[in-house]
């Protein structure tokens, strides 16, 4: 059975549009890279010595398992709706 994952923003209580995949590590890496790049614009940027998981934790993101339907919606949405998810 194929698994699907999306990047969940804990502060917004919603999935990040366009950030989803079938490989947990890939979604984690993409999310951490996004958070790292955004952090470089603030007074205290993220250290490049942090793991992907640490970066996601620092900025309030987590990778969650989603249904195939939710996965497709996340990939095509500009503003995703609130979706039910399973926390890993």
Protein Blocks (a to p, Z undefined) as FASTA:
>chain_A
ZZddddddfklopacehiacfbfklmmmmmmmmmmmmmmmpmbdcdfkbcfklmmmmnop
acddddfklmmmmmmpmbdcddddddZZ
